Amino acid sequence: MKILKFFLFFIILISISIFVSLVDFSFLILRSLEKNGTFGEFIIEAGKQVFLSSPLRINTEEIYFPLEISETINITNKHRQENGLPPLKENSKLNSSALIKNEDMCQNQYFEHDSLSNEGVGDLAKKTGYDFIFIGENLALGGFKSEEDLLSSWMNSQGHRENILSKNYSEVGISLLRCNFENKNVWLAVSHFGLPLSSCPIVNENLKTRIDFNKIELDNFLEKIETLYSEISGFEIKVGQEYIKKVREYNMLVSTYNILVKETEELANGYNKQIALFNKCVDEFR
C-alpha cells in the first residue's frame, strides 16, 4: 500500500512538472511580436529650391565707374520697398559665394550660371557654409555707369526682376568685379539671394539617426527571434531545462523587441511632426 501511494505521488509530481513547463512555454510563445511597420510615413523635407534667370549681357560702351556693393543693395531694397516687400539683409556668406562666382567667371572667361565644372549657386552656398531653403542668382555683364543703371537693367528683365522682388528671400550678397572679358573692360555683377534654413523650425536630424539605428537593431532582434523560434519548434519533447532556457530567452527577446518598436514609433511620430511644421513654414514663403 505504501509503495502504491509513493508511486502515485511520484506520477503526480511528474505531471505537475510537465504541466508547469507547458504552461510556461504557452505563455511565452503566445506573446506576439508587435507589428514592425514603417514607423510612420516620413514626410519628405521640402527640397532646397534654386531660382535662376538667363545671364544678362548688356552691350554698352566701356565705361569705368566705381560701383559699390552697399549702394547696389540699397537700390535693390528701394525697388523691393516700392513693391511692398521687406528689405533684404546683407549676408557675408552670400557676399563670399557671389565673389567666388565672379572671380571664376572672369578667370575662366565664361558667363553662365553653371561653372565649367558644373557648379551652381547651391554648390557655392555650400562652400561658404550658407544653409538655405531658397536661393537665387542674378548675373550681369556690361559697361554700367552706375548702380542704378545695373539695377535698371535687371529690373527690365523679367526673370531677374522676379528674383529681386521675390518674397522667398530675406538676405542678399553682392559681388561687383571689374574684368577684362573677351578683350573688353566690363563689370561683372553677381547677386545671390537667399532664405536661410534657420527661417523655419529646426528639424532634429539626430532623431532620424536614432530611428535608422533602431531599425537596424530591430532587424537584428527579429533574426535572433526567428532562429530561436525554429530551435524551440524542433524540440520533440517540450520539457527539460534546455527547452525552458530557450523559451525564456525567446520571451526576453520578444519583450525587448516590442519595447524597441514602441520607442521607435514614438521617435518617428516626433520626427514627422517636426518635418510637417518645417514644410508648413516653407509653404508660407511660397
Sequence and secondary structure as in RCSB ss.txt:
>XXXX:A:sequence
MKILKFFLFFIILISISIFVSLVDFSFLILRSLEKNGTFGEFIIEAGKQVFLSSPLRINTEEIYFPLEISETINI
TNKHRQENGLPPLKENSKLNSSALIKNEDMCQNQYFEHDSLSNEGVGDLAKKTGYDFIFIGENLALGGFKSEEDL
LSSWMNSQGHRENILSKNYSEVGISLLRCNFENKNVWLAVSHFGLPLSSCPIVNENLKTRIDFNKIELDNFLEKI
ETLYSEISGFEIKVGQEYIKKVREYNMLVSTYNILVKETEELANGYNKQIALFNKCVDEFR
>XXXX:A:secstr
 HHHHHHHHHHHHHHHHHHHHHHHHHHHHTS       SS        EEEE   EE           HHHHHHH
HHHHHHHTT    EE HHHHHHHHHHHHHHHHHT  SSS TT   HHHHHHHTT  EEEEEEEEEEE  SSHHHH
HHHHHTSHHHHHHHT TT SEEEEEEEEEEETTEEEEEEEEEEEEEGGGS    HHHHHHHHHHHHHHHHHHHHH
HHHHHHHHT SS  SHHHHHHHHHHHHHHHHHHHHHHHHHHHHHHHHHHHHHHHHHHHHH 
